[in-house]
């Protein structure tokens, strides 16, 4: 079963207005779903929502700035995954090469 928190509960917990959350949702920063005729946030979206709120509340970043920061963060995570994948491939090839040649072949003095 999916878990949700209502906007009111989320807003009360973070000491912000429901209107602010709706503004973020209208801008596309937060996904709000209607569950039993109540606006809610899915539990899987909580981390992103809290990040948006922190950027705005603690650092004073506006909606446009938050959007840019989140996009840069997404790209950084993609790049980190690609680097990890490439390191894995490189290690695989290094191991293959090491098995083909004796150790003395790689000694450079």
N, C-alpha and C positions, 0 to 999 in steps of 0.2 A: 504494500500500500504506500502510495506517495505521501510525503509529509510536507506540510505547508505552514507558514506563519502569516497571519494577517498583517496588512500594512499598519494597522493601528498598533498591534503588538510590537512590530518591528520599530515603528516610530517612537513609541513610549520607551522601549528598552534603550534606544540610542539618543533619546531626548531631542528629537527633531520633529518637524511637522510632517503629517501625511502629505500635505501639499508639496513639500520639497521632494519626497519620494516620487510622487506622481510626475513632477517636472523632470526628474531623472529618467523615469520610465518613458515619458513622452519624447525625450531627447534620444532614447535608445540605449541608455547606460544600464538600466535595470529592467528585467523582464517581470511584469506583473501579470498574473493569471486570475481569472474569475473562478472561484471555487465556492459553490453553493451561494452564489450572488454576493460574495465578499472578495475584494481585491486581496490577493495573497502573493507571497514570494515562495517559490519552491526551495526546499532545504538545500538542494544542490547549488542554488544560486546565491546562497548566503555569503560565501566568502567574497564573491565579486561585489555584492551589495555593500558589505561592510567596508571593503576597500574604497568604493566610491564615496561612502559617507566619511571615512577618515580623511581622504584627500580633500574633501570639501570643508569639513568641520575643523579639522586640526591644522590644515595647511592653507585653507582659504582658496583652493583651486576652483576655478569656474567649470561649467559643464564642458566647454570646448577643450579646456586644458586636461580635464579628466579623460575625455575621449582620446586625446593624443597620448597621454600617459599609458592608458590601458592598451592601446594599439601597439605602442613601443614595447610594452611588457610582453604582449602576445608574440611579437616578432622575435624578441630576445629569447623567449622560451623555445620557439621553433628553431632558432639558430643553435641553441644549446643542445637540443635533441639531434640536430643534424651533425654537430661536432662529435657528439657521443657516438653516433652511428658511424661516422667516418673514422674515428679512432678504432672502433671495433674492426672495421674492414682493414685498416692499415695493420693492426696487430695480426690479423689473420694472414695477410700477405707476408709480413715480416717473419712469422713462424714458418710459412711454407718455404721462403727463401733460406731461412736458417737451416732447415732440414735438407736442403739441396746441396749446400756448400759446407765445407769444414769451417770450424771456428777461426782458424788461422787466416782464412780468406778475408775476414772482416777487420783484422788487426791493422790499425794504421798508426805507425809510430814515426 
